[in-house]
Amino acid sequence: MSGLGRWSLGIGVGLLVVAVLCRALNLIPVTVITGLLGLIALGMAGYDAIYEWQGRVDLRRREARAHREREGRQGR
């Protein structure tokens, strides 16, 4: 996960904690706003994690293809 993803994850979790505390204090407008912002931040972190994971999978696939091609040339 990149730095932006980690930052978004931390901010998102913090905002959701604030939303839960505001709900306990019956501050509904603040709860809604912080909850939505927290969910957006967690969505950004999730997107970043999936993007990084997909990049690593693509790198492994390219590496495996190059390895197969190298073995095929050596076998001839």
Phi and psi in degrees as a GROMACS rama.xvg file:
@    title "Ramachandran Plot"
@    xaxis  label "Phi"
@    yaxis  label "Psi"
@TYPE xy
-76.7628  175.163  SER-2
-61.7376  -39.3218  GLY-3
-64.6092  -38.5851  LEU-4
-65.4585  -42.5097  GLY-5
-65.1586  -40.8977  ARG-6
-62.9618  -44.9868  TRP-7
-63.3601  -38.8033  SER-8
-63.3194  -46.3985  LEU-9
-63.0843  -44.864  GLY-10
-64.6184  -42.275  ILE-11
-62.4327  -45.0979  GLY-12
-64.3463  -42.5398  VAL-13
-61.5733  -42.9409  GLY-14
-66.2461  -35.9659  LEU-15
-68.7595  -34.4499  LEU-16
-64.598  -43.0536  VAL-17
-62.4915  -39.8213  VAL-18
-62.6383  -41.2348  ALA-19
-65.898  -41.4974  VAL-20
-64.5108  -40.7006  LEU-21
-65.4901  -34.6097  CYS-22
-65.8306  -38.8789  ARG-23
-65.3827  -30.4886  ALA-24
-89.2636  3.16351  LEU-25
65.5791  35.5876  ASN-26
-101.801  76.9885  LEU-27
-61.2968  -46.8896  ILE-28
-60.5084  -40.2963  PRO-29
-67.4132  -37.288  VAL-30
-60.3119  -46.2338  THR-31
-65.0831  -46.6389  VAL-32
-64.6167  -49.188  ILE-33
-68.261  -34.375  THR-34
-63.6167  -45.0762  GLY-35
-64.9015  -43.898  LEU-36
-63.1142  -39.1326  LEU-37
-63.6394  -41.7417  GLY-38
-66.9433  -37.3802  LEU-39
-62.7767  -44.7286  ILE-40
-63.6762  -40.8647  ALA-41
-67.4766  -34.3354  LEU-42
-63.6762  -41.4781  GLY-43
-62.9078  -41.8945  MET-44
-65.3579  -40.787  ALA-45
-64.2955  -42.4993  GLY-46
-60.9438  -43.1382  TYR-47
-63.9672  -41.7457  ASP-48
-63.4968  -42.4  ALA-49
-66.4121  -40.3588  ILE-50
-62.6736  -44.3999  TYR-51
-65.9739  -40.8325  GLU-52
-63.0031  -43.1858  TRP-53
-63.1823  -37.5897  GLN-54
-64.0758  -40.8104  GLY-55
-66.79  -38.5078  ARG-56
-64.3755  -42.7236  VAL-57
-62.4958  -40.8065  ASP-58
-62.5484  -42.5586  LEU-59
-63.02  -40.1102  ARG-60
-64.0868  -44.5052  ARG-61
-63.8838  -38.6774  ARG-62
-64.5324  -42.4883  GLU-63
-65.8234  -39.6355  ALA-64
-64.2648  -43.0561  ARG-65
-63.8001  -38.1142  ALA-66
-64.8638  -43.448  HIS-67
-63.2142  -41.1382  ARG-68
-64.293  -40.5337  GLU-69
-62.8274  -43.7462  ARG-70
-64.6681  -36.4436  GLU-71
-65.6318  -38.2248  GLY-72
-69.8657  -36.9939  ARG-73
-72.5  -29.2185  GLN-74
-72.9254  -18.3832  GLY-75
